[in-house]
Amino acid sequence: MPFRSDHPVRIQPYYGYRSTSRLVLSARALRTGVPRFNAGGRWQAFRTMVAQFASREEGDLDVELGISNSDGNELRHKGRTDREGFVHFDIPLEHRDLPSQTSWETVAFYWRDARGEQCAEGFVLAPATGSRLGVISDIDDTIIETGITGGPRSLLRNWRRVLAEMPDERLQVPGADHFYGALGGARIDAGNTEAVGKQLPGATERPFFYVSSSPWNLFSYLVAFKKARGLPLGPIKLRDWGLNAETFGSGSHGSHKTDAIRDILAHYPDMKFALVGDDSQGDLIAFGEIVEQHPQRIAAVFIRQAGEAHSAEEIAARAAIEASDTPFWTGSDYATGQAFLREAGLAQDSDAEKIVEIVEQAGNGATQT
């Protein structure tokens, strides 16, 4: 049963990222089995998904992060899990060169339990040397309808979708694979969707980062979905859900995303980013605030219309984005978004010009679903 707590302690690594001078990576200590999203009927799907939310965390656990330096020697950094089982590493690096192509690098987590010393692999995204353009994207209702970001009421309305569908059964937003493949600069293979960490993730030419109001419990599920749909992989900034107003308050979605985007911008001060989201979870307000604060850092803003009526705050945010002369697109499908890439004049930047060219190539073979 998913509620059993006699599993040995395991470390669930999340995707990290680094620059030449800093590495950021988190993980969580859990007493649950490794999630496997295999087809097996609705009851099996229900058991699998309930297990994601009924996880038992292991607090006060000593965890070390092993990072290989340029000489091939491993340096270990000490950490300790908090009461929710999370351990966070923010490590300064002695100028470590970035790779010639955007790629994932392997690190190692070490901890001890009743079985002795244990080890698990983790992955860190390293953008290519000279990368000038990246993508920061929402997940919920932008590439997939999670059905839970509105809190308990949304979860009750969408319980079947959330608790009885495996990643390969969930429908992506139409056209997202072509649109995101174009933004990333390359298509990626679906890869292994059974469990996260069994193989090195695929990378795209331009680095992708994701911000979402969904809980960390869905990390493995969301990664499996993106692999199954051929969507670009990248670090995901999720939230620790608690039974409080901070978690379920409507304003908390936007503030979480704004803080997450600020962190990414600060981590890569020489890069510009395209922001992609929808109009259902505070994305427009968050993006508007970021554009006002960092107008030179945002290459374009994409907002998919999910059918929600815009609030006064969202209307003001849109006006602020448009007043900044930042290329702005909003529409209900990504096919028109591909046309926008060219119309917005992104070809002023040579890297963005490549995006336009790839979008056109992807659009020629795209089909509407």
C-alpha positions in Angstrom: 0.0 0.0 0.0 1.3 3.6 -0.6 0.9 4.5 3.0 3.5 2.0 4.3 6.4 3.7 6.0 8.9 0.8 6.3 10.7 1.6 3.1 14.4 2.4 3.5 15.4 6.1 3.2 16.1 7.2 -0.4 17.2 10.5 -1.8 15.0 12.0 -4.5 17.3 14.4 -6.4 15.8 17.3 -8.3 17.3 18.9 -11.3 20.0 21.5 -10.5 21.8 24.1 -12.6 25.1 25.9 -12.5 27.1 28.8 -13.9 30.9 29.2 -13.9 30.8 30.3 -10.3 27.8 28.8 -8.6 25.8 25.6 -8.4 22.3 25.2 -7.1 20.7 21.8 -6.4 18.1 20.4 -4.0 16.9 16.9 -3.1 14.5 15.3 -0.6 14.8 12.3 1.7 11.8 10.0 1.6 10.7 6.7 2.9 8.8 5.7 -0.2 9.6 3.5 -3.2 10.9 4.9 -6.5 7.9 6.1 -8.5 7.2 4.0 -11.6 4.5 5.2 -13.9 3.8 1.9 -15.8 0.4 1.1 -17.3 -1.6 -1.2 -15.1 -5.2 -0.2 -14.9 -7.0 2.6 -13.1 -6.6 1.0 -9.6 -2.8 0.7 -10.1 -2.7 4.3 -11.4 -4.6 5.4 -8.3 -2.3 3.7 -6.0 0.8 5.1 -7.8 -0.5 8.7 -7.7 -1.7 8.5 -4.1 1.8 7.3 -3.1 3.2 10.6 -4.5 1.1 12.7 -2.1 1.4 10.3 0.8 5.2 10.3 1.0 6.9 10.1 4.3 9.8 12.6 4.7 13.0 12.0 6.6 14.1 15.0 8.5 17.5 15.6 10.3 19.4 13.4 7.9 23.0 14.1 7.0 23.5 14.3 3.3 26.6 15.0 1.3 26.8 16.2 -2.3 29.8 15.0 -4.3 31.0 17.2 -7.2 33.9 16.4 -9.4 36.4 19.2 -10.0 38.3 19.9 -13.2 41.0 17.5 -12.0 38.5 14.7 -11.7 38.7 14.6 -7.9 35.4 14.6 -6.0 34.7 17.3 -3.4 32.0 16.6 -0.9 29.7 19.3 0.6 27.7 18.6 3.7 24.0 19.3 4.1 21.1 18.2 6.4 17.5 17.7 5.6 14.8 19.9 7.2 11.6 18.7 8.8 10.0 18.2 5.4 13.0 16.2 4.2 14.4 18.8 1.9 18.1 19.5 1.6 19.3 22.5 -0.4 22.8 23.2 -1.8 24.0 26.6 -3.0 27.7 26.1 -3.7 30.3 28.7 -4.9 32.6 27.3 -7.6 36.1 28.3 -8.4 35.7 29.4 -12.0 34.5 26.2 -13.7 34.2 26.5 -17.5 30.9 25.9 -19.1 30.6 23.2 -21.9 30.7 24.1 -25.6 27.1 22.8 -25.8 24.3 23.0 -23.3 24.4 19.7 -21.4 23.7 17.9 -18.1 26.4 17.0 -15.7 26.3 14.2 -13.0 26.8 14.7 -9.3 26.3 12.2 -6.4 24.4 12.3 -3.1 25.7 10.3 -0.2 23.8 9.3 3.1 23.8 6.5 5.6 20.9 4.4 6.9 20.6 1.0 8.5 22.0 -0.6 5.3 25.2 1.5 5.4 26.4 4.3 3.1 24.1 4.9 0.1 24.6 6.8 -3.1 22.3 8.3 -5.7 23.0 10.3 -8.9 21.8 13.8 -9.5 21.8 16.0 -12.6 22.9 19.6 -13.1 22.2 21.7 -16.2 25.1 23.6 -17.6 24.3 26.1 -20.3 26.7 26.4 -23.2 29.6 28.9 -23.1 28.3 32.1 -24.6 24.6 31.1 -24.3 22.6 34.4 -24.7 19.0 33.2 -24.7 17.1 30.8 -22.5 13.5 30.0 -21.7 11.6 30.2 -18.5 8.2 28.4 -18.7 5.2 27.7 -16.5 3.9 24.1 -16.6 0.3 24.1 -15.3 -2.1 24.8 -18.2 0.8 25.9 -20.3 2.0 22.5 -21.4 -0.3 20.3 -19.2 -3.5 20.7 -17.2 -2.5 19.6 -13.7 -6.0 20.3 -12.2 -4.6 21.1 -8.7 -3.0 24.5 -8.7 -6.2 26.1 -7.6 -6.1 24.3 -4.3 -8.4 21.7 -2.7 -11.5 22.6 -4.8 -9.6 22.1 -8.1 -8.2 18.8 -6.8 -11.7 17.6 -6.0 -13.1 18.7 -9.4 -10.2 17.0 -11.2 -9.5 14.0 -9.0 -9.8 11.5 -11.9 -7.2 13.3 -14.0 -4.8 13.9 -11.1 -5.1 10.5 -9.4 -6.0 8.0 -12.2 -4.0 9.0 -15.3 -0.3 8.1 -16.0 2.0 10.6 -17.7 1.6 9.0 -21.1 -2.2 9.2 -20.8 -2.3 13.0 -20.1 -2.9 15.4 -22.9 -0.5 18.1 -23.6 -1.6 21.6 -24.7 -1.9 21.3 -28.5 1.2 22.4 -30.4 3.4 22.7 -27.3 5.9 20.0 -28.5 6.5 21.9 -31.8 6.6 25.3 -30.2 8.9 24.3 -27.3 11.1 22.3 -29.6 11.5 25.4 -31.7 12.4 27.6 -28.7 14.8 25.0 -27.5 16.6 24.7 -30.8 16.4 21.0 -31.0 14.1 18.0 -30.6 14.7 15.6 -27.8 14.0 11.9 -27.5 11.3 10.7 -25.2 13.8 8.6 -23.2 13.0 6.4 -20.2 9.8 7.4 -18.5 9.8 4.7 -15.8 11.9 6.6 -13.2 13.9 9.8 -13.0 17.6 9.3 -12.7 18.1 6.1 -14.7 19.8 7.9 -17.6 21.3 11.3 -18.3 18.5 13.7 -19.4 18.4 15.0 -22.9 19.4 18.7 -23.4 18.3 21.3 -25.9 20.6 24.0 -27.5 18.9 26.7 -25.4 18.5 26.0 -21.7 15.0 25.6 -20.3 13.9 26.3 -16.8 10.4 25.6 -15.4 8.5 27.3 -12.6 5.2 25.9 -11.3 2.8 26.2 -8.3 2.5 22.4 -8.2 4.0 20.5 -5.2 7.4 18.9 -5.2 5.6 15.5 -4.9 4.8 15.8 -8.7 8.4 16.2 -9.8 8.9 12.7 -11.1 5.5 12.7 -12.7 6.1 16.0 -14.6 9.5 14.8 -15.8 8.0 11.6 -17.0 5.3 13.5 -18.9 7.8 15.8 -20.6 10.0 12.8 -21.6 6.9 11.0 -23.0 5.9 14.1 -25.0 9.4 15.0 -26.3 9.4 18.4 -24.4 12.6 20.0 -23.4 13.9 19.1 -19.9 15.2 21.5 -17.5 15.4 22.4 -13.8 11.9 22.7 -12.2 11.1 25.1 -9.4 8.1 23.7 -7.6 6.6 24.5 -4.2 6.4 22.8 -0.8 2.7 22.5 -0.1 1.4 23.1 3.4 -2.1 23.3 4.8 -2.1 27.0 5.2 -3.2 30.3 3.5 0.3 30.8 2.0 -0.1 27.6 -0.1 -3.7 28.1 -1.3 -3.9 31.9 -1.5 -4.4 33.1 -5.0 -1.6 35.6 -4.7 1.0 32.9 -3.7 1.1 31.4 -7.2 2.4 34.6 -8.7 4.8 35.5 -5.9 6.4 32.1 -6.0 7.0 32.4 -9.7 8.3 35.9 -9.5 10.9 34.9 -6.9 11.9 31.8 -8.9 12.4 33.9 -12.1 14.4 36.5 -10.2 16.7 33.7 -8.9 17.3 32.4 -12.5 18.0 35.9 -13.8 20.5 36.6 -11.0 22.2 33.2 -11.7 22.8 34.0 -15.4 23.3 37.8 -15.6 24.6 37.7 -19.2 21.5 35.9 -20.6 18.2 37.0 -21.8 15.1 34.9 -21.4 11.8 34.3 -23.1 8.9 33.9 -20.6 6.1 31.4 -21.4 3.0 31.0 -19.3 -0.8 31.2 -19.3 -3.5 33.4 -17.9 -4.9 31.1 -15.2 -2.3 31.1 -12.3 -0.9 34.6 -12.0 1.7 34.2 -14.8 0.8 37.5 -16.5 1.1 39.5 -13.2 4.4 37.8 -12.4 5.8 38.4 -15.9 4.7 42.0 -15.9 6.6 42.6 -12.6 9.7 41.0 -14.0 9.6 43.0 -17.2 9.2 46.2 -15.2 12.1 45.4 -13.0 14.4 43.8 -15.7 13.3 45.2 -19.1 16.6 44.5 -20.8 16.7 40.9 -19.7 13.4 39.6 -21.2 13.5 38.7 -25.0 9.7 38.1 -25.3 6.6 37.2 -23.3 4.2 34.4 -24.4 0.8 34.0 -22.6 -1.5 31.2 -23.6 -5.1 32.0 -23.1 -6.7 29.3 -21.0 -10.2 30.9 -20.9 -9.9 32.9 -17.7 -11.2 36.5 -17.7 -8.4 38.9 -17.0 -8.4 40.7 -13.7 -7.6 44.4 -13.3 -4.1 43.4 -12.1 -3.6 41.3 -15.2 -4.8 44.0 -17.5 -2.3 46.4 -15.8 0.5 43.9 -16.2 -0.2 43.4 -19.9 -0.2 47.2 -20.4 3.2 47.4 -18.6 4.7 44.7 -20.8 3.4 46.4 -24.0 4.6 49.8 -22.8 8.1 48.4 -22.3 8.3 47.4 -26.0 9.0 43.8 -25.0 7.6 41.5 -27.7 4.3 40.1 -26.4 2.0 37.4 -27.6 -1.2 36.0 -26.3 -3.4 33.5 -28.0 -5.2 30.2 -27.4 -2.9 28.0 -29.5 0.8 27.8 -30.2 0.4 27.8 -34.0 -0.2 31.5 -34.0 2.6 31.8 -31.4 5.0 30.5 -34.0 3.9 33.1 -36.4 4.4 35.7 -33.7 8.1 34.8 -33.3 8.7 36.2 -36.7 6.3 39.1 -36.6 7.7 40.3 -33.3 11.1 41.2 -34.8 13.1 38.8 -32.8 15.4 38.5 -35.7 17.2 41.6 -34.4 19.1 39.1 -32.2 21.2 36.5 -34.2 20.3 33.8 -31.6 16.7 34.7 -31.8 16.9 34.6 -35.5 17.8 30.9 -35.3 14.6 30.4 -33.2 12.5 31.9 -36.0 14.2 29.7 -38.6 13.6 26.5 -36.5 10.0 27.5 -35.7 9.3 27.8 -39.4 10.8 24.4 -40.1 8.9 22.8 -37.2 5.7 24.6 -38.3 5.9 23.1 -41.8 5.6 19.6 -40.3 3.3 20.4 -37.5 -0.2 19.1 -37.2 -3.1 20.4 -35.1 -4.6 18.1 -32.5 
